[in-house]
């Protein structure tokens, strides 16, 4: 279970970095996934996604700091659901003309990995 907690901390750092990029330079973030320029107004919606990521990071770090894992279980369950929906979102992106570039492949692999770690951690948590 320590391995999963380490992964969750690393994920929080990565999500904080992504949130900063989304909030301060959404065009740079989007350009990693698509080769088309995005008009300014839709980029503002990506900035909002960065705001959501800040709250996810905060919730994860607060839950990891709690003495028992009940709060963490709720956060991990929610993020596992988000992982599954993100995978559907990736498939929809590709179906609508997105290309499997290195960033999208890496993002998808990380999502699958994180979903596996979350599932592993949740099963261990339920058994305790």
N, CA, C and O atoms as CSV, one atom per row, in Angstrom:
chain,resi,resn,atom,element,x,y,z
A,1,UNK,N,N,0.817,-1.199,0.000
A,1,UNK,CA,C,0.000,0.000,0.000
A,1,UNK,C,C,0.864,1.268,0.000
A,1,UNK,O,O,0.424,2.327,-0.448
A,2,UNK,N,N,2.099,1.150,0.508
A,2,UNK,CA,C,2.993,2.309,0.488
A,2,UNK,C,C,3.299,2.734,-0.941
A,2,UNK,O,O,3.399,3.924,-1.238
A,3,UNK,N,N,3.448,1.745,-1.826
A,3,UNK,CA,C,3.719,2.051,-3.229
A,3,UNK,C,C,2.617,2.939,-3.794
A,3,UNK,O,O,2.902,3.925,-4.474
A,4,UNK,N,N,1.370,2.599,-3.520
A,4,UNK,CA,C,0.244,3.379,-4.037
A,4,UNK,C,C,0.274,4.800,-3.485
A,4,UNK,O,O,0.039,5.756,-4.224
A,5,UNK,N,N,0.556,4.944,-2.211
A,5,UNK,CA,C,0.615,6.284,-1.613
A,5,UNK,C,C,1.719,7.118,-2.261
A,5,UNK,O,O,1.537,8.311,-2.503
A,6,UNK,N,N,2.846,6.501,-2.536
A,6,UNK,CA,C,3.943,7.214,-3.221
A,6,UNK,C,C,3.479,7.662,-4.611
A,6,UNK,O,O,3.743,8.790,-5.028
A,7,UNK,N,N,2.790,6.771,-5.316
A,7,UNK,CA,C,2.255,7.109,-6.639
A,7,UNK,C,C,1.279,8.273,-6.525
A,7,UNK,O,O,1.292,9.169,-7.369
A,8,UNK,N,N,0.433,8.277,-5.495
A,8,UNK,CA,C,-0.535,9.363,-5.324
A,8,UNK,C,C,0.167,10.700,-5.075
A,8,UNK,O,O,-0.276,11.735,-5.574
A,9,UNK,N,N,1.256,10.682,-4.308
A,9,UNK,CA,C,2.012,11.917,-4.092
A,9,UNK,C,C,2.658,12.393,-5.396
A,9,UNK,O,O,2.629,13.585,-5.703
A,10,UNK,N,N,3.233,11.477,-6.153
A,10,UNK,CA,C,3.847,11.839,-7.432
A,10,UNK,C,C,2.787,12.389,-8.390
A,10,UNK,O,O,3.023,13.360,-9.109
A,11,UNK,N,N,1.619,11.750,-8.384
A,11,UNK,CA,C,0.524,12.239,-9.227
A,11,UNK,C,C,0.119,13.655,-8.828
A,11,UNK,O,O,-0.147,14.489,-9.694
A,12,UNK,N,N,0.069,13.932,-7.534
A,12,UNK,CA,C,-0.300,15.273,-7.070
A,12,UNK,C,C,0.684,16.315,-7.588
A,12,UNK,O,O,0.280,17.401,-8.005
A,13,UNK,N,N,1.964,15.990,-7.563
A,13,UNK,CA,C,2.978,16.916,-8.088
A,13,UNK,C,C,2.774,17.124,-9.592
A,13,UNK,O,O,2.831,18.250,-10.084
A,14,UNK,N,N,2.536,16.028,-10.311
A,14,UNK,CA,C,2.299,16.131,-11.749
A,14,UNK,C,C,1.044,16.926,-12.069
A,14,UNK,O,O,1.031,17.741,-12.992
A,15,UNK,N,N,-0.013,16.684,-11.297
A,15,UNK,CA,C,-1.252,17.429,-11.523
A,15,UNK,C,C,-1.093,18.905,-11.188
A,15,UNK,O,O,-1.696,19.759,-11.837
A,16,UNK,N,N,-0.280,19.211,-10.173
A,16,UNK,CA,C,-0.021,20.614,-9.853
A,16,UNK,C,C,0.702,21.293,-11.007
A,16,UNK,O,O,0.382,22.424,-11.374
A,17,UNK,N,N,1.677,20.596,-11.574
A,17,UNK,CA,C,2.403,21.137,-12.728
A,17,UNK,C,C,1.468,21.355,-13.906
A,17,UNK,O,O,1.522,22.394,-14.563
A,18,UNK,N,N,0.608,20.376,-14.175
A,18,UNK,CA,C,-0.356,20.506,-15.275
A,18,UNK,C,C,-1.329,21.645,-15.005
A,18,UNK,O,O,-1.687,22.388,-15.919
A,19,UNK,N,N,-1.759,21.784,-13.752
A,19,UNK,CA,C,-2.682,22.864,-13.402
A,19,UNK,C,C,-2.044,24.225,-13.647
A,19,UNK,O,O,-2.689,25.142,-14.156
A,20,UNK,N,N,-0.777,24.347,-13.284
A,20,UNK,CA,C,-0.074,25.620,-13.522
A,20,UNK,C,C,0.006,25.926,-15.018
A,20,UNK,O,O,-0.231,27.054,-15.449
A,21,UNK,N,N,0.344,24.901,-15.798
A,21,UNK,CA,C,0.434,25.102,-17.243
A,21,UNK,C,C,-0.936,25.462,-17.815
A,21,UNK,O,O,-1.048,26.378,-18.629
A,22,UNK,N,N,-1.963,24.752,-17.398
A,22,UNK,CA,C,-3.314,25.042,-17.886
A,22,UNK,C,C,-3.779,26.437,-17.483
A,22,UNK,O,O,-4.414,27.139,-18.271
A,23,UNK,N,N,-3.468,26.827,-16.276
A,23,UNK,CA,C,-3.943,28.123,-15.797
A,23,UNK,C,C,-3.176,29.278,-16.428
A,23,UNK,O,O,-3.768,30.284,-16.820
A,24,UNK,N,N,-1.860,29.131,-16.526
A,24,UNK,CA,C,-1.044,30.246,-16.995
A,24,UNK,C,C,-0.729,30.209,-18.489
A,24,UNK,O,O,-0.432,31.247,-19.081
A,25,UNK,N,N,-0.790,29.030,-19.103
A,25,UNK,CA,C,-0.480,28.906,-20.534
A,25,UNK,C,C,-1.317,27.787,-21.166
A,25,UNK,O,O,-0.770,26.780,-21.613
A,26,UNK,N,N,-2.633,27.964,-21.203
A,26,UNK,CA,C,-3.484,26.886,-21.715
A,26,UNK,C,C,-3.179,26.499,-23.166
A,26,UNK,O,O,-3.332,25.337,-23.543
A,27,UNK,N,N,-2.754,27.456,-23.969
A,27,UNK,CA,C,-2.426,27.148,-25.361
A,27,UNK,C,C,-1.251,26.188,-25.467
A,27,UNK,O,O,-1.237,25.306,-26.326
A,28,UNK,N,N,-0.276,26.359,-24.601
A,28,UNK,CA,C,0.884,25.462,-24.583
A,28,UNK,C,C,0.451,24.051,-24.197
A,28,UNK,O,O,0.908,23.071,-24.786
A,29,UNK,N,N,-0.427,23.955,-23.208
A,29,UNK,CA,C,-0.918,22.642,-22.786
A,29,UNK,C,C,-1.650,21.947,-23.928
A,29,UNK,O,O,-1.379,20.783,-24.224
A,30,UNK,N,N,-2.569,22.649,-24.565
A,30,UNK,CA,C,-3.375,22.059,-25.630
A,30,UNK,C,C,-2.502,21.657,-26.817
A,30,UNK,O,O,-2.760,20.639,-27.458
A,31,UNK,N,N,-1.482,22.442,-27.112
A,31,UNK,CA,C,-0.635,22.151,-28.274
A,31,UNK,C,C,0.134,20.844,-28.124
A,31,UNK,O,O,0.640,20.311,-29.112
A,32,UNK,N,N,0.229,20.322,-26.905
A,32,UNK,CA,C,0.893,19.037,-26.696
A,32,UNK,C,C,0.047,17.874,-27.219
A,32,UNK,O,O,0.569,16.793,-27.492
A,33,UNK,N,N,-1.251,18.101,-27.355
A,33,UNK,CA,C,-2.171,17.030,-27.738
A,33,UNK,C,C,-2.703,17.154,-29.160
A,33,UNK,O,O,-2.999,16.146,-29.802
A,34,UNK,N,N,-2.826,18.374,-29.654
A,34,UNK,CA,C,-3.377,18.584,-31.001
A,34,UNK,C,C,-2.479,19.549,-31.778
A,34,UNK,O,O,-1.798,20.391,-31.193
A,35,UNK,N,N,-2.493,19.414,-33.083
A,35,UNK,CA,C,-1.663,20.257,-33.943
A,35,UNK,C,C,-2.395,21.483,-34.452
A,35,UNK,O,O,-1.833,22.259,-35.225
A,36,UNK,N,N,-3.620,21.673,-34.041
A,36,UNK,CA,C,-4.416,22.813,-34.499
A,36,UNK,C,C,-4.386,23.918,-33.456
A,36,UNK,O,O,-4.311,23.649,-32.257
A,37,UNK,N,N,-4.444,25.153,-33.911
A,37,UNK,CA,C,-4.523,26.253,-32.945
A,37,UNK,C,C,-5.964,26.346,-32.437
A,37,UNK,O,O,-6.917,26.082,-33.170
A,38,UNK,N,N,-6.092,26.717,-31.196
A,38,UNK,CA,C,-7.404,26.821,-30.564
A,38,UNK,C,C,-7.682,28.299,-30.332
A,38,UNK,O,O,-6.822,29.018,-29.823
A,39,UNK,N,N,-8.877,28.759,-30.701
A,39,UNK,CA,C,-9.215,30.176,-30.484
A,39,UNK,C,C,-9.160,30.545,-28.995
A,39,UNK,O,O,-9.270,29.673,-28.133
A,40,UNK,N,N,-8.991,31.832,-28.700
A,40,UNK,CA,C,-8.830,32.269,-27.308
A,40,UNK,C,C,-9.976,31.876,-26.367
A,40,UNK,O,O,-9.720,31.486,-25.228
A,41,UNK,N,N,-11.206,31.968,-26.812
A,41,UNK,CA,C,-12.316,31.682,-25.909
A,41,UNK,C,C,-12.330,30.217,-25.442
A,41,UNK,O,O,-12.465,29.980,-24.241
A,42,UNK,N,N,-12.199,29.235,-26.326
A,42,UNK,CA,C,-12.122,27.849,-25.819
A,42,UNK,C,C,-10.904,27.606,-24.921
A,42,UNK,O,O,-10.956,26.756,-24.033
A,43,UNK,N,N,-9.814,28.342,-25.143
A,43,UNK,CA,C,-8.652,28.192,-24.261
A,43,UNK,C,C,-8.992,28.575,-22.824
A,43,UNK,O,O,-8.423,28.035,-21.875
A,44,UNK,N,N,-9.922,29.510,-22.676
A,44,UNK,CA,C,-10.344,29.893,-21.325
A,44,UNK,C,C,-11.021,28.729,-20.610
A,44,UNK,O,O,-10.931,28.622,-19.387
A,45,UNK,N,N,-11.691,27.862,-21.347
A,45,UNK,CA,C,-12.293,26.672,-20.742
A,45,UNK,C,C,-11.209,25.718,-20.245
A,45,UNK,O,O,-11.386,25.063,-19.218
A,46,UNK,N,N,-10.105,25.634,-20.955
A,46,UNK,CA,C,-8.976,24.828,-20.493
A,46,UNK,C,C,-8.387,25.428,-19.210
A,46,UNK,O,O,-7.948,24.693,-18.325
A,47,UNK,N,N,-8.379,26.746,-19.114
A,47,UNK,CA,C,-7.908,27.402,-17.892
A,47,UNK,C,C,-8.784,26.964,-16.709
A,47,UNK,O,O,-8.281,26.738,-15.608
A,48,UNK,N,N,-10.085,26.849,-16.943
A,48,UNK,CA,C,-10.993,26.375,-15.892
A,48,UNK,C,C,-10.637,24.956,-15.469
A,48,UNK,O,O,-10.732,24.621,-14.288
A,49,UNK,N,N,-10.231,24.121,-16.417
A,49,UNK,CA,C,-9.809,22.761,-16.094
A,49,UNK,C,C,-8.585,22.806,-15.172
A,49,UNK,O,O,-8.449,21.977,-14.273
A,50,UNK,N,N,-7.716,23.760,-15.397
A,50,UNK,CA,C,-6.572,23.942,-14.510
A,50,UNK,C,C,-7.015,24.266,-13.090
A,50,UNK,O,O,-6.429,23.773,-12.125
A,51,UNK,N,N,-8.047,25.093,-12.960
A,51,UNK,CA,C,-8.589,25.412,-11.637
A,51,UNK,C,C,-9.101,24.138,-10.965
A,51,UNK,O,O,-8.869,23.934,-9.774
A,52,UNK,N,N,-9.788,23.288,-11.711
A,52,UNK,CA,C,-10.269,22.017,-11.149
A,52,UNK,C,C,-9.107,21.137,-10.702
A,52,UNK,O,O,-9.179,20.495,-9.654
A,53,UNK,N,N,-8.048,21.108,-11.487
A,53,UNK,CA,C,-6.891,20.301,-11.100
A,53,UNK,C,C,-6.281,20.781,-9.780
A,53,UNK,O,O,-5.852,19.964,-8.964
A,54,UNK,N,N,-6.240,22.097,-9.566
A,54,UNK,CA,C,-5.745,22.596,-8.285
A,54,UNK,C,C,-6.571,22.018,-7.132
A,54,UNK,O,O,-6.019,21.625,-6.105
A,55,UNK,N,N,-7.887,21.968,-7.305
A,55,UNK,CA,C,-8.725,21.436,-6.222
A,55,UNK,C,C,-8.506,19.936,-6.045
A,55,UNK,O,O,-8.544,19.444,-4.917
A,56,UNK,N,N,-8.277,19.196,-7.135
A,56,UNK,CA,C,-7.995,17.760,-7.014
A,56,UNK,C,C,-6.686,17.531,-6.258
A,56,UNK,O,O,-6.590,16.629,-5.425
A,57,UNK,N,N,-5.691,18.347,-6.554
A,57,UNK,CA,C,-4.401,18.229,-5.866
A,57,UNK,C,C,-4.593,18.499,-4.375
A,57,UNK,O,O,-4.086,17.759,-3.532
A,58,UNK,N,N,-5.319,19.550,-4.062
A,58,UNK,CA,C,-5.568,19.895,-2.666
A,58,UNK,C,C,-6.278,18.750,-1.944
A,58,UNK,O,O,-5.870,18.357,-0.851
A,59,UNK,N,N,-7.342,18.213,-2.555
A,59,UNK,CA,C,-8.083,17.122,-1.921
A,59,UNK,C,C,-7.209,15.889,-1.727
A,59,UNK,O,O,-7.265,15.249,-0.677
A,60,UNK,N,N,-6.411,15.554,-2.720
A,60,UNK,CA,C,-5.551,14.376,-2.607
A,60,UNK,C,C,-4.534,14.567,-1.485
A,60,UNK,O,O,-4.351,13.671,-0.661
A,61,UNK,N,N,-3.874,15.717,-1.443
A,61,UNK,CA,C,-2.867,15.944,-0.412
A,61,UNK,C,C,-3.487,15.972,0.980
A,61,UNK,O,O,-2.903,15.447,1.928
A,62,UNK,N,N,-4.656,16.575,1.110
A,62,UNK,CA,C,-5.342,16.590,2.414
A,62,UNK,C,C,-5.742,15.182,2.835
A,62,UNK,O,O,-5.598,14.815,4.001
A,63,UNK,N,N,-6.245,14.391,1.886
A,63,UNK,CA,C,-6.651,13.023,2.211
A,63,UNK,C,C,-5.442,12.160,2.565
A,63,UNK,O,O,-5.518,11.330,3.471
A,64,UNK,N,N,-4.337,12.349,1.864
A,64,UNK,CA,C,-3.125,11.587,2.170
A,64,UNK,C,C,-2.583,11.926,3.560
A,64,UNK,O,O,-1.940,11.087,4.192
A,65,UNK,N,N,-2.833,13.133,4.035
A,65,UNK,CA,C,-2.319,13.568,5.332
A,65,UNK,C,C,-3.168,13.098,6.515
A,65,UNK,O,O,-2.751,13.230,7.666
A,66,UNK,N,N,-4.349,12.553,6.243
A,66,UNK,CA,C,-5.229,12.119,7.332
A,66,UNK,C,C,-4.707,10.843,7.982
A,66,UNK,O,O,-4.087,10.012,7.317
A,67,UNK,N,N,-4.959,10.685,9.290
A,67,UNK,CA,C,-4.449,9.498,9.988
A,67,UNK,C,C,-5.112,8.189,9.552
A,67,UNK,O,O,-4.475,7.136,9.601
A,68,UNK,N,N,-6.373,8.234,9.128
A,68,UNK,CA,C,-6.964,7.007,8.583
A,68,UNK,C,C,-7.276,7.226,7.105
A,68,UNK,O,O,-7.296,8.358,6.621
A,69,UNK,N,N,-7.513,6.146,6.412
A,69,UNK,CA,C,-7.620,6.197,4.948
A,69,UNK,C,C,-9.050,6.354,4.426
A,69,UNK,O,O,-9.273,6.206,3.225
A,70,UNK,N,N,-10.013,6.646,5.282
A,70,UNK,CA,C,-11.390,6.743,4.810
A,70,UNK,C,C,-11.603,7.916,3.848
A,70,UNK,O,O,-12.284,7.772,2.833
A,71,UNK,N,N,-11.029,9.060,4.163
A,71,UNK,CA,C,-11.149,10.207,3.251
A,71,UNK,C,C,-10.405,9.928,1.950
A,71,UNK,O,O,-10.881,10.275,0.869
A,72,UNK,N,N,-9.238,9.301,2.060
A,72,UNK,CA,C,-8.468,8.972,0.864
A,72,UNK,C,C,-9.247,8.019,-0.033
A,72,UNK,O,O,-9.190,8.131,-1.257
A,73,UNK,N,N,-9.970,7.086,0.569
A,73,UNK,CA,C,-10.750,6.138,-0.228
A,73,UNK,C,C,-11.785,6.857,-1.082
A,73,UNK,O,O,-12.002,6.490,-2.237
A,74,UNK,N,N,-12.420,7.871,-0.525
A,74,UNK,CA,C,-13.427,8.622,-1.294
A,74,UNK,C,C,-12.768,9.349,-2.459
A,74,UNK,O,O,-13.285,9.338,-3.576
A,75,UNK,N,N,-11.636,9.975,-2.199
A,75,UNK,CA,C,-10.918,10.696,-3.259
A,75,UNK,C,C,-10.450,9.722,-4.337
A,75,UNK,O,O,-10.595,9.996,-5.529
A,76,UNK,N,N,-9.895,8.598,-3.926
A,76,UNK,CA,C,-9.389,7.611,-4.893
A,76,UNK,C,C,-10.531,7.033,-5.721
A,76,UNK,O,O,-10.373,6.828,-6.925
A,77,UNK,N,N,-11.672,6.767,-5.101
A,77,UNK,CA,C,-12.836,6.279,-5.862
A,77,UNK,C,C,-13.240,7.287,-6.936
A,77,UNK,O,O,-13.486,6.920,-8.085
A,78,UNK,N,N,-13.305,8.561,-6.550
A,78,UNK,CA,C,-13.671,9.602,-7.507
A,78,UNK,C,C,-12.676,9.715,-8.647
A,78,UNK,O,O,-13.062,9.888,-9.803
A,79,UNK,N,N,-11.392,9.618,-8.322
A,79,UNK,CA,C,-10.374,9.711,-9.360
A,79,UNK,C,C,-10.354,8.468,-10.250
A,79,UNK,O,O,-10.024,8.564,-11.432
A,80,UNK,N,N,-10.702,7.305,-9.699
A,80,UNK,CA,C,-10.813,6.109,-10.532
A,80,UNK,C,C,-11.945,6.273,-11.538
A,80,UNK,O,O,-11.797,5.917,-12.707
A,81,UNK,N,N,-13.059,6.802,-11.095
A,81,UNK,CA,C,-14.151,7.084,-12.028
A,81,UNK,C,C,-13.689,8.065,-13.099
A,81,UNK,O,O,-13.999,7.893,-14.278
A,82,UNK,N,N,-12.950,9.090,-12.693
A,82,UNK,CA,C,-12.430,10.067,-13.655
A,82,UNK,C,C,-11.469,9.414,-14.639
A,82,UNK,O,O,-11.467,9.757,-15.821
A,83,UNK,N,N,-10.646,8.470,-14.160
A,83,UNK,CA,C,-9.727,7.752,-15.061
A,83,UNK,C,C,-10.511,7.036,-16.161
A,83,UNK,O,O,-10.164,7.118,-17.339
A,84,UNK,N,N,-11.555,6.344,-15.766
A,84,UNK,CA,C,-12.353,5.596,-16.743
A,84,UNK,C,C,-13.003,6.541,-17.754
A,84,UNK,O,O,-13.038,6.256,-18.951
A,85,UNK,N,N,-13.511,7.654,-17.263
A,85,UNK,CA,C,-14.118,8.634,-18.171
A,85,UNK,C,C,-13.067,9.296,-19.058
A,85,UNK,O,O,-13.347,9.613,-20.214
A,86,UNK,N,N,-11.850,9.510,-18.524
A,86,UNK,CA,C,-10.775,10.084,-19.336
A,86,UNK,C,C,-10.422,9.155,-20.490
A,86,UNK,O,O,-10.153,9.615,-21.599
A,87,UNK,N,N,-10.421,7.848,-20.234
A,87,UNK,CA,C,-10.125,6.898,-21.312
A,87,UNK,C,C,-11.193,6.961,-22.398
A,87,UNK,O,O,-10.871,6.883,-23.584
A,88,UNK,N,N,-12.443,7.099,-22.017
A,88,UNK,CA,C,-13.508,7.277,-23.010
A,88,UNK,C,C,-13.277,8.586,-23.760
A,88,UNK,O,O,-13.442,8.641,-24.979
A,89,UNK,N,N,-12.896,9.640,-23.035
A,89,UNK,CA,C,-12.617,10.930,-23.669
A,89,UNK,C,C,-11.490,10.850,-24.681
A,89,UNK,O,O,-11.559,11.480,-25.736
A,90,UNK,N,N,-10.449,10.082,-24.374
A,90,UNK,CA,C,-9.336,9.910,-25.315
A,90,UNK,C,C,-9.835,9.228,-26.586
A,90,UNK,O,O,-9.484,9.632,-27.695
A,91,UNK,N,N,-10.640,8.210,-26.421
A,91,UNK,CA,C,-11.173,7.512,-27.595
A,91,UNK,C,C,-12.050,8.436,-28.433
A,91,UNK,O,O,-12.016,8.385,-29.662
A,92,UNK,N,N,-12.829,9.275,-27.771
A,92,UNK,CA,C,-13.664,10.236,-28.513
A,92,UNK,C,C,-12.801,11.272,-29.228
A,92,UNK,O,O,-13.108,11.663,-30.354
A,93,UNK,N,N,-11.728,11.717,-28.584
A,93,UNK,CA,C,-10.815,12.670,-29.225
A,93,UNK,C,C,-10.227,12.081,-30.496
A,93,UNK,O,O,-10.196,12.743,-31.533
A,94,UNK,N,N,-9.765,10.848,-30.422
A,94,UNK,CA,C,-9.168,10.192,-31.589
A,94,UNK,C,C,-10.240,9.948,-32.659
A,94,UNK,O,O,-9.980,10.102,-33.852
A,95,UNK,N,N,-11.429,9.571,-32.226
A,95,UNK,CA,C,-12.521,9.332,-33.183
A,95,UNK,C,C,-12.911,10.607,-33.926
A,95,UNK,O,O,-13.416,10.543,-35.047
A,96,UNK,N,N,-12.678,11.763,-33.305
A,96,UNK,CA,C,-13.034,13.033,-33.939
A,96,UNK,C,C,-11.845,13.721,-34.594
A,96,UNK,O,O,-11.878,14.928,-34.831
A,97,UNK,N,N,-10.802,12.965,-34.887
A,97,UNK,CA,C,-9.702,13.523,-35.666
A,97,UNK,C,C,-8.414,13.732,-34.917
A,97,UNK,O,O,-7.422,14.143,-35.518
A,98,UNK,N,N,-8.388,13.466,-33.629
A,98,UNK,CA,C,-7.137,13.586,-32.888
A,98,UNK,C,C,-6.169,12.482,-33.308
A,98,UNK,O,O,-6.590,11.404,-33.725
A,99,UNK,N,N,-4.902,12.751,-33.197
A,99,UNK,CA,C,-3.886,11.773,-33.590
A,99,UNK,C,C,-3.218,11.168,-32.366
A,99,UNK,O,O,-3.060,11.822,-31.335
A,100,UNK,N,N,-2.830,9.905,-32.503
A,100,UNK,CA,C,-2.094,9.240,-31.431
A,100,UNK,C,C,-0.645,9.713,-31.455
A,100,UNK,O,O,0.235,9.011,-31.952
A,101,UNK,N,N,-0.403,10.904,-30.918
A,101,UNK,CA,C,0.974,11.397,-30.819
A,101,UNK,C,C,1.599,10.891,-29.513
A,101,UNK,O,O,0.928,10.252,-28.703
A,102,UNK,N,N,2.860,11.177,-29.323
A,102,UNK,CA,C,3.585,10.673,-28.153
A,102,UNK,C,C,2.942,11.136,-26.847
A,102,UNK,O,O,2.845,10.361,-25.896
A,103,UNK,N,N,2.509,12.381,-26.796
A,103,UNK,CA,C,1.907,12.910,-25.568
A,103,UNK,C,C,0.592,12.198,-25.248
A,103,UNK,O,O,0.337,11.855,-24.094
A,104,UNK,N,N,-0.230,11.979,-26.255
A,104,UNK,CA,C,-1.516,11.315,-26.039
A,104,UNK,C,C,-1.317,9.853,-25.639
A,104,UNK,O,O,-2.046,9.334,-24.794
A,105,UNK,N,N,-0.348,9.202,-26.236
A,105,UNK,CA,C,-0.041,7.816,-25.855
A,105,UNK,C,C,0.451,7.771,-24.408
A,105,UNK,O,O,0.021,6.921,-23.629
A,106,UNK,N,N,1.349,8.685,-24.053
A,106,UNK,CA,C,1.855,8.742,-22.680
A,106,UNK,C,C,0.755,9.051,-21.677
A,106,UNK,O,O,0.692,8.447,-20.606
A,107,UNK,N,N,-0.108,9.991,-22.028
A,107,UNK,CA,C,-1.241,10.357,-21.179
A,107,UNK,C,C,-2.149,9.150,-20.960
A,107,UNK,O,O,-2.584,8.885,-19.839
A,108,UNK,N,N,-2.428,8.429,-22.029
A,108,UNK,CA,C,-3.303,7.254,-21.937
A,108,UNK,C,C,-2.646,6.160,-21.096
A,108,UNK,O,O,-3.306,5.537,-20.265
A,109,UNK,N,N,-1.360,5.927,-21.305
A,109,UNK,CA,C,-0.647,4.916,-20.518
A,109,UNK,C,C,-0.640,5.305,-19.037
A,109,UNK,O,O,-0.845,4.450,-18.175
A,110,UNK,N,N,-0.409,6.572,-18.739
A,110,UNK,CA,C,-0.413,7.027,-17.344
A,110,UNK,C,C,-1.799,6.856,-16.723
A,110,UNK,O,O,-1.916,6.480,-15.557
A,111,UNK,N,N,-2.833,7.127,-17.491
A,111,UNK,CA,C,-4.193,6.969,-16.981
A,111,UNK,C,C,-4.494,5.509,-16.668
A,111,UNK,O,O,-5.088,5.202,-15.635
A,112,UNK,N,N,-4.085,4.610,-17.559
A,112,UNK,CA,C,-4.289,3.179,-17.324
A,112,UNK,C,C,-3.501,2.738,-16.083
A,112,UNK,O,O,-4.018,1.996,-15.248
A,113,UNK,N,N,-2.258,3.195,-15.968
A,113,UNK,CA,C,-1.429,2.865,-14.809
A,113,UNK,C,C,-2.078,3.363,-13.520
A,113,UNK,O,O,-2.199,2.613,-12.552
A,114,UNK,N,N,-2.498,4.638,-13.510
A,114,UNK,CA,C,-3.111,5.205,-12.312
A,114,UNK,C,C,-4.413,4.494,-11.951
A,114,UNK,O,O,-4.696,4.274,-10.774
A,115,UNK,N,N,-5.197,4.139,-12.952
A,115,UNK,CA,C,-6.441,3.396,-12.681
A,115,UNK,C,C,-6.111,2.056,-12.025
A,115,UNK,O,O,-6.805,1.631,-11.102
A,116,UNK,N,N,-5.071,1.399,-12.492
A,116,UNK,CA,C,-4.657,0.132,-11.894
A,116,UNK,C,C,-4.203,0.301,-10.456
A,116,UNK,O,O,-4.574,-0.488,-9.587
A,117,UNK,N,N,-3.399,1.329,-10.202
A,117,UNK,CA,C,-2.925,1.590,-8.834
A,117,UNK,C,C,-4.105,1.925,-7.925
A,117,UNK,O,O,-4.168,1.458,-6.788
A,118,UNK,N,N,-5.032,2.729,-8.422
A,118,UNK,CA,C,-6.197,3.086,-7.615
A,118,UNK,C,C,-7.042,1.847,-7.295
A,118,UNK,O,O,-7.480,1.656,-6.161
A,119,UNK,N,N,-7.261,1.017,-8.309
A,119,UNK,CA,C,-8.030,-0.207,-8.077
A,119,UNK,C,C,-7.339,-1.110,-7.063
A,119,UNK,O,O,-7.988,-1.656,-6.171
A,120,UNK,N,N,-6.031,-1.267,-7.198
A,120,UNK,CA,C,-5.235,-2.068,-6.267
A,120,UNK,C,C,-5.356,-1.512,-4.852
A,120,UNK,O,O,-5.579,-2.264,-3.903
A,121,UNK,N,N,-5.209,-0.192,-4.712
A,121,UNK,CA,C,-5.275,0.423,-3.387
A,121,UNK,C,C,-6.666,0.260,-2.786
A,121,UNK,O,O,-6.802,-0.068,-1.607
A,122,UNK,N,N,-7.703,0.489,-3.599
A,122,UNK,CA,C,-9.076,0.367,-3.088
A,122,UNK,C,C,-9.388,-1.056,-2.646
A,122,UNK,O,O,-10.048,-1.250,-1.625
A,123,UNK,N,N,-8.927,-2.052,-3.393
A,123,UNK,CA,C,-9.142,-3.443,-2.977
A,123,UNK,C,C,-8.448,-3.721,-1.646
A,123,UNK,O,O,-9.025,-4.359,-0.766
A,124,UNK,N,N,-7.227,-3.249,-1.499
A,124,UNK,CA,C,-6.512,-3.411,-0.235
A,124,UNK,C,C,-7.195,-2.697,0.904
A,124,UNK,O,O,-7.259,-3.213,2.020
A,125,UNK,N,N,-7.708,-1.508,0.632
A,125,UNK,CA,C,-8.408,-0.730,1.661
A,125,UNK,C,C,-9.677,-1.446,2.113
A,125,UNK,O,O,-9.977,-1.476,3.307
A,126,UNK,N,N,-10.421,-2.019,1.178
A,126,UNK,CA,C,-11.658,-2.728,1.518
A,126,UNK,C,C,-11.386,-3.986,2.309
A,126,UNK,O,O,-12.208,-4.385,3.134
A,127,UNK,N,N,-10.259,-4.616,2.077
A,127,UNK,CA,C,-9.929,-5.857,2.781
A,127,UNK,C,C,-9.525,-5.610,4.235
A,127,UNK,O,O,-9.600,-6.514,5.068
A,128,UNK,N,N,-9.092,-4.371,4.537
A,128,UNK,CA,C,-8.671,-4.070,5.911
A,128,UNK,C,C,-9.841,-3.837,6.795
A,128,UNK,O,O,-9.672,-3.570,7.985
